[in-house]
Amino acid sequence: MKDLEELDKKTLWDITMKGTIYLTQLVLGVFLVCIGIGYIWISVYVKVKSWIRRS
């Protein structure tokens, strides 16, 4: 019975760790995508602004 409790704690810990790692990767991914989109928007905005100024 004691072994089973230890096993449960271990699997719960493993699941928690995997979930934490997964969430961290997800948050980092979303963060990087947002930075990428923001960077593209800024570069497009700068190009359009300079293009409007020239014409």
C-alpha distances in whole Angstrom, upper triangle without the diagonal:
4,5,5,7,9,10,11,13,14,16,17,19,20,21,23,24,26,27,29,30,31,33,35,36,37,39,41,42,43,45,47,48,49,51,52,54,55,57,58,60,61,63,64,65,67,69,70,71,73,75,76,78,79,81
4,5,5,6,9,10,11,12,14,15,17,18,20,21,23,24,26,27,29,30,32,33,35,36,37,39,41,42,43,45,47,48,49,51,52,54,55,57,58,60,61,63,64,66,67,69,70,72,73,75,76,78,79
4,5,5,6,9,10,10,12,14,15,16,18,20,21,22,24,26,27,28,30,31,33,34,36,37,39,40,42,43,45,46,48,49,51,52,53,55,57,58,60,61,62,64,66,67,68,70,71,73,74,76,78
4,5,5,6,9,10,10,12,14,15,16,18,20,21,22,24,26,27,28,30,31,32,34,36,37,38,40,42,43,45,46,47,49,50,52,53,55,56,58,59,61,62,64,65,67,69,70,71,73,75,76
4,5,5,6,9,10,11,12,14,15,16,18,20,21,22,24,26,27,28,30,31,33,34,36,37,39,40,42,43,45,46,48,49,51,52,53,55,57,58,59,61,63,64,65,67,68,70,71,73,75
4,5,5,6,9,10,10,12,14,15,16,18,20,21,22,24,26,27,29,30,31,33,34,36,37,39,40,42,43,45,46,48,49,51,52,54,55,57,58,59,61,63,64,66,67,68,70,72,73
4,5,5,6,8,10,10,12,14,15,16,18,20,21,22,24,25,27,28,30,31,33,34,36,37,39,40,42,43,45,46,47,49,51,52,54,55,56,58,60,61,62,64,65,67,68,70,72
4,5,5,6,8,10,10,12,14,15,16,18,20,21,22,24,26,26,28,30,31,33,34,36,37,39,40,42,43,44,46,48,49,50,52,53,55,57,58,59,61,63,64,65,67,69,70
4,6,5,6,9,10,10,12,14,15,16,18,20,21,22,24,25,27,28,30,31,32,34,36,37,39,40,42,43,44,46,48,49,51,52,53,55,57,58,59,61,62,64,65,67,69
4,5,5,6,9,10,10,12,14,15,16,18,20,21,22,24,26,27,28,30,31,33,34,36,37,39,40,42,43,45,46,48,49,51,52,54,55,57,58,60,61,62,64,66,67
4,5,5,6,8,10,10,12,14,15,16,18,20,21,22,24,25,27,28,30,31,33,34,36,37,39,40,42,43,45,46,48,49,50,52,54,55,56,58,59,61,62,64,66
4,5,5,6,9,10,10,12,14,15,16,18,20,21,22,24,25,27,28,30,31,33,34,36,37,39,40,42,43,45,46,48,49,51,52,53,55,57,58,59,61,63,64
4,5,5,6,9,10,10,12,14,15,16,18,20,21,22,24,26,27,28,30,31,33,34,36,37,39,40,42,43,45,46,47,49,51,52,53,55,57,58,59,61,63
4,5,5,6,8,10,11,12,14,15,16,18,20,21,22,24,26,27,28,30,31,33,34,36,37,39,40,42,43,45,46,48,49,51,52,54,55,57,58,60,61
4,5,5,6,8,10,10,12,14,15,16,18,20,21,22,24,25,27,28,30,31,33,34,36,37,39,40,42,43,44,46,48,49,50,52,53,55,57,58,60
4,6,5,6,9,10,10,12,14,15,16,18,20,21,22,24,26,27,28,30,31,33,34,36,37,39,40,42,43,45,46,48,49,51,52,53,55,57,58
4,5,5,6,8,10,10,12,14,15,16,18,20,21,22,24,26,27,28,30,31,33,34,36,37,39,40,42,43,45,46,48,49,51,52,54,55,57
4,5,5,6,9,10,11,12,14,15,16,18,20,21,22,24,26,27,28,30,31,33,34,36,37,39,40,42,43,45,46,48,49,51,52,54,55
4,5,5,6,8,10,10,12,14,15,16,18,20,21,22,24,25,27,28,30,31,33,34,36,37,39,40,42,43,44,46,48,49,51,52,54
4,5,5,6,9,10,10,12,14,15,16,18,20,21,22,24,26,27,28,30,31,33,34,36,37,39,40,42,43,45,46,48,49,51,53
4,6,5,6,9,10,11,12,14,15,16,18,20,21,22,24,26,27,28,30,31,33,34,36,37,39,40,42,43,45,46,48,49,51
4,5,5,6,9,10,10,12,14,15,16,18,20,21,22,24,26,27,28,30,31,33,34,36,37,39,40,42,43,45,46,48,49
4,5,5,6,8,10,11,12,14,15,16,18,20,21,22,24,26,27,28,30,31,33,34,36,37,39,41,42,43,45,47,48
4,5,5,6,8,10,10,12,14,15,16,18,20,21,22,24,26,27,28,30,31,33,35,36,37,39,40,42,43,45,47
4,6,5,6,9,10,10,12,14,15,16,18,20,21,22,24,25,27,28,30,31,33,34,36,37,39,40,42,43,45
4,5,5,6,9,10,11,12,14,15,16,18,20,21,22,24,26,27,28,30,32,33,34,36,37,39,40,42,43
4,5,5,6,9,10,11,12,14,15,16,18,20,21,22,24,26,27,28,30,31,33,35,36,37,39,41,42
4,6,5,6,9,10,10,12,14,15,16,18,20,21,22,24,25,27,28,30,31,33,34,36,37,39,41
4,5,5,6,9,10,10,12,14,15,16,18,20,21,22,24,26,27,28,30,32,33,34,36,38,39
4,5,5,6,9,10,11,12,14,15,16,18,20,21,22,24,26,27,28,30,31,33,34,36,37
4,5,5,6,9,10,11,12,14,15,16,18,20,21,22,24,26,27,29,30,31,33,35,36
4,5,5,6,9,10,10,12,14,15,16,18,20,21,22,24,25,27,28,30,31,33,35
4,5,5,6,8,10,11,12,14,15,16,18,20,21,22,24,26,27,28,30,32,33
4,5,5,6,8,10,10,12,14,15,16,18,20,21,22,24,26,27,28,30,32
4,6,5,6,9,10,10,12,14,15,16,18,20,21,22,24,26,27,29,30
4,5,5,6,9,10,11,12,14,15,17,18,20,21,22,24,26,27,29
4,5,5,6,9,10,11,12,14,15,16,18,20,21,22,24,26,27
4,5,5,6,9,10,10,12,14,15,16,18,20,21,22,24,26
4,5,5,6,9,10,11,12,14,15,17,18,20,21,23,25
4,6,5,6,8,10,11,12,14,16,16,18,20,21,23
4,6,5,6,9,10,10,12,14,15,16,18,20,21
4,5,5,6,9,10,10,12,14,15,16,18,20
4,5,5,6,9,10,11,12,14,15,17,19
4,5,5,6,8,10,10,12,14,15,17
4,5,5,6,9,10,10,12,14,16
4,6,5,6,8,10,11,12,15
4,5,5,6,9,10,11,12
4,6,5,6,9,10,11
4,5,5,6,9,10
4,5,5,6,9
4,5,5,6
4,5,5
4,6
4
